[in-house]
Amino acid sequence: MKLSKSLLVGGVVSLFAATAVLAQDLTIVSWGGAYSASQQKAYHDPYMAKNPDVNIINDESSAEAVAKLRAMNEAGNVTWDLVDVVASDALRLCDEGLAMEVDHDKVLAKAPDGTDASDDFGDLIVSECFIPQIVYSTTVGYRTDAVGDNPPTDICALFDTKTFPGKRALEKRPINNMEWALLCDGVAKDDVYDVLETPAGQERALAKLDTIKDDVIWWSAGADTPQLLADGEVVMGSTYNGRLFSLIEEQDQPVAMLWDAQVFDLDGWIIPAGLPEDRKKAVMDYLYFATDTQRLADQAKYISYGPARASSAPLVGKHAELGIEMAPHMPTDPKNAQNTFLYNYEFWADYRDDIDAKFQAWLVRN
C-alpha cells in the first residue's frame, strides 16, 4: 500500500511529538562554582550521555535551600527535583517534612563487593532523608604575597589584625564564625557547643566577632572568597577547601590554605517531598547512577572533596586535567587534619533559626 505524503509527514510529526513528550527536564540545585562544575563532569554529563531524553538544569540556590523549599511548599508549587544541601539543613528539612525519607539500601547501588549502601556510607547517613556525597571542610585561605615570611599558622590569625592587617572574608551566617570566635576567645574545643547553646555564649561569640567586624567583607556564595582573594581585596578569608584548591592549583594564584581548625562537614542530596510520581521516578534513576562508587570517586578527579562512600576512597587518583595526586589535597589527609573541628549537625538543626536571627540583627547594629 502506498502512503500519501500527508500521512508520512503526519507520522514524522507524531514521532517528534512523542519524543518531545518523553523528554524530561531535571532541575538540580547545588552551590555553583568549582563544586557544580565537578558535579557536571562527574555526574550530569555522563548521565545525560546515557539518557539523551533527560536534560539537567542547574540551579545554584543551595545556600537558600531551606527558605525556598519552605516557600515552595507553602505555595504548593515545588519546582526543584533534587537539592544538594549540608547535613544540618537536611536534618531541618527532614524534621519539617520538606524532604522525602528514603530506604538507602533500596534506592542506592551496592558497593562493587556487594556491601549494602547503608554500610558503605556508614555513619555519614545522618538522616533518613539525606544521601551523602562528600566530606568537605570550611577553612581559610590567605594571600601568600600579603603575609611575607610570617604566614599564619592557626585560625586565630583571623582575629589578629595587627600581625595580619587587611580585610577578611567571612560567610554571612553564624555557622563556623561563631565556633571560631569562641575558640579564639579561649573556649576549649570540646566545650564550644555547650557555651554556644546559651544566650551568654552567643553574645560572647558576637563580641569576639565585633573586634574584626569593620575589617570583614561578608560573603554568601562559595565563589566569593576565591574571587576576593584573587583580586587582592582581602588578605584572608573562609570558604570551602575545594574552592581554594581550584584557586591555588588550577588558577595558580598566590594563595595558600590554613588547615588549622578546619570544620569538617557533610554535603549530600535531599529529594523534595511531594514530587509527582513521574518526576520522582526520574530523580531516583539519576540518584542511583550519581551516587554509586565510581561516580563519587570520579568527582574527586575535579575537586578536593572526599567521597562519602568507603568503597570510593581507594579509587581516588589523579586530577583529571592537572595530573596531580588528589589524596594530599583532601581535608581528611593526615597532614591536613592535625587539628580539625567537628561540626555539630544536631546543634545547628536545633538552634539555626534562632541564632541566625540574632546574627543577622548583630550584622546591622553599630
N, C-alpha and C positions, 0 to 999 in steps of 0.2 A: 504494500500500500504506500502511495506517495504522500508524504506530509506536506501540507501547504507551508509557504514561507511564514505566514502569520502564526501558525501553530509552533513552528520551530522557534521563532522569536519569543513567543509567549512562554515556551518551555524554558528557554535560557533565562528569561526574566524571572520566572518562578524559581529556577535553581539559585540564582543570585539572591533572591528574596529569602529563600530558605536558609542560605548560607549566612545572610545578614542576621536572621533570627537566632541562629546558633552561636554567632559571635558574642562574646561576653567580656565586659569591662570588669576589672577588679580594682577597686580603689584601696591602695595600701598606704597606710600612714606611717611615716618614720621621721627621722631627725634632720635630713638634708646633709649637705656637705660630703666629706670623705666617707662618712658612715653609709649614707644612702647609695653612694657610688659603689661601695663594696658589696652591698646587697644586690644592686643592679647586676653587677658582674657575676656574683656567685649564685644568685637565686633567680632573679627575674628573667634575665636574658636566656639562660638555659631552659627555664620552664616555658617561656614563650616559644622557643625554638622547637620544643617537644609538643607544644599545644598552640598551633598557629591561630586557633579560633579564640584565644584569650589575649586580651590587651590589658596590661598592667598600667594603671595610672598612679603616679607617685604624688603623695600629699606630704608636706613637711611640717605638720602641725602637732607632732607628738608632745612638744612642751606644753601644749594646751589641751591634751587629750581628755583629762578628767572633766574640765569645764565644758568642753564642746560636746562630749558624749552625754553629759547631763542635759545640756540644752537640746540636743537632738532627740533624746528620749522623751523629754517633756513635750516637744513639738510633735512626737510620733513620726519622725522622719529621719531615720538613721541612714546616712548616705555613705558611710565608711564600711568596708568589708573586713579589714584586718588592720590591727593597730599595734605598733611597736611601742612598748612602754617600759619604764623602770619597774622593778619589782614592787616597790611601795605603792605605786599608782595602780598596779594590777590588784593588789590587796584591797585597795579602796573601791575600785570598780567592781570587784567581785562581791564585796560586802554590800554594795548598793544595788546589786542585781543588774548592773550595766554590762557585765561581761559574762559570757557563757561558760559554764563548768564543762570540763572535758574529761574523758577517761583516757589518760595519756597512752596506755597500752593498746587501746582500741583504735585510736586515731593517728598514732605516730608509728614510724617504721622501727623495727627492731634494729639492734646493732648487728654488724656483719656476722658476729659469732652466735647470734640468736638471743642475746641478752634483751630483756624487755626494755622499752623506752624508759619506764619509770625507774628502773635500776641504773640505766645508762646515764640519765640526768641526775639521779640521786637526790641529795638534799637541796639542789638548786630549784626543784619544783616547790616553791614556797606558797603556792595557792592552787586550788583546783581549777582556776581559770587561767593560769599562767603557763606558757610554753617557753622555757628558757632558750636563748640563743647564745649569749656571750657573757663572759666575765670581763668587766672593764673597770677602769678606775678614773676618778676625777683627781687630777693632780695639777701641778703648777709648772708652767714654762717660763723661762726668763731669757732676756736678750744677753748673749754672751759678750757682746761688744759694749754693753752698758755697765757690766759688773767688773770688768777688767780681771785682775789677778785675785779677786776676792769673791768667788761665786758663792751664792747661798748654799747652805748645807742642810737647813731644816725649815719646816713650814713656817716658823715664826718670823722668817725673813719678810713675809707679807706685812707684818706689823712694824717692821724696823725701817722706818722711812729715813732715819739718819744715816744708816750704813748703806741703804739702797734707795736713794731718792728717786722720785718719779711716780708716774701713775701706775695703778694696779687695775686689772680687770677681774671682777668677781661676778658670779652669777646673781641675777636679780631674784633670788629666792633664799630662804633661810637655810636650806639643806647644805651641808658641808661648811658654809660660812660660820654657822653657829658652833659647830663642833670644833673647828679650827680656832675660833675665838676663845673658847673655853680652855682648850689645850694650851694656848699661848697665854692664858691668864692664870696658869698654874694648876688647873684641874687634871687629876690623873686620868689616863686613858680609860680605865675601867669604870670611872665614876661619871664620865661625861653625860650619859643619858639620864642618870639619876639626878644630876644637877639640872639638866635641861628640861626635865618634866615639871619643874617648879617655876612659878612666876618670877621669883628672885633670880633663879638661874638663867632664865630667858633675858631678864634685864641686864644681868652680868655679861652675857654674851654680846648683847647690843651695845653695852657701854664700851666693851673692848673694840667692837667694830667702829664705834664713834671716833676712836683715835686715828683712824685712817679714812673716814668717810669722805673727806674733802679730796682725797687722792684716788678715789675709786671711779672707774668707768664701769657701769653695770651692763652686763650682757644677758641676752635672752636666748640667742641661737648659738649652737655649738660652734659654728663657723666664725663667730665674732672675735673671740680671743686670738685665734691664729692670725686673723687679718690685722688686728690691732698690734700684735707683736711684729708681724711682717712690715707694717707701716711705721714701726718705731713709736707708736703713740703711747705704749705702755712699756714699762721695764719688766713687768712680770704679770702673770695672770693665770687664773684657773680655767681649765677646760678638760675635755676627755682625752685620755692618753693617746687614743688613736688619731685624734685631730693633730696632736703635737707630733706624732710620728710622721704624719703626712707633711707637716710643715718643715720638719728637720730633715727627713730622709728623701722625700720626693721633691720638695721645693728648694732644698739646700739653703735654708735661711739660718742666720747666726743665732740660733735658739737652742737651748738645752732644757732637759727635764729635771725637775726637782721631785724625786720619788718619795721623799720623806712625808709620812702621814698621808700617803695616797689613800683615797677612800674607795675600797672595793665595793662594787655594786653589780647587780644583775640587770640584764635587759632581755626582753623577750616579747612574745606575741600575746595579745588577747583578741578574742572574737567578740564583737559587739553582740549583746543579747538581742533576740527578736528578729534576726535576719530571716527573710523568706527562704524557703527550702532550696530554691534553685541557687541563690547566692551562697547559702551555707555549704551546699554540696561543692561548689566551685572553690570556696575557701579551703575546705577540708582536703581537696585534691592537691591544691598548692602547698598547704602546710605539710602534708605527708612527704612531698618532694623536698621542700626547702629546709626541713629540719632533720633530714637524715644525716648519717655520719659523714658522708663525703661532702655534702653541701656545707655543713658547718665548718669543716676543715678548709674548704675552698675559700670561705670568707676571710680566713686568716692569711690568705695569699695577698690580700689587698689592704688590710688594716690590722693593727697590732692589738686585737682583742682575742682573748682566749675562748675557744669554743666550749659550749656548755656541756656537750656530751663527752664522757670519759673516753669513748671509743674514737673520738675525733682527734684527740691530742697527739697520738703518735703519727698522724697523717699531716700535721702541720710542718711545712717545709720552708721553701724559699719564697720570697716576694715574687709575684708573677712577672713583674716588669723590671725590678731593680736587681733581682738575683741574689739578694742578701738573705741570710737565715733570719727567720722571723721570731724564733723562740727567745732570743735575748732581748727582744723589744716588747715582750708580753709583760703585763703588770705582775703576773704570777712568777716570773723568773726570780730565782733566789736572790740575785744581786739587787733586784729592784724592790723586793718585798721584805727588806730587813726591818722596816718599821711601818707597818700598814695600820690603817684604821678601818674597822669593820662596821659598815653601815647597818643601822638597826631598822629593818623594814617595818617591823610591827610598831615601833615607836612612831615613825613618821606616818604610818597609816592611821594611827590613833590621834596624833597631835597636829598633823599637817595643816588642816584648815584653820585652827586657832592660832598657831604660830605664824602661818602665812599672813593672816590679818594683822597680827602685831608687827611683823617685819615690814609689811607694806606701809603701815602707819608710821613706823620709825623712818622709813626712807624719805618721807615728805616733811618730817618735822625738823626744825632748825636745831 
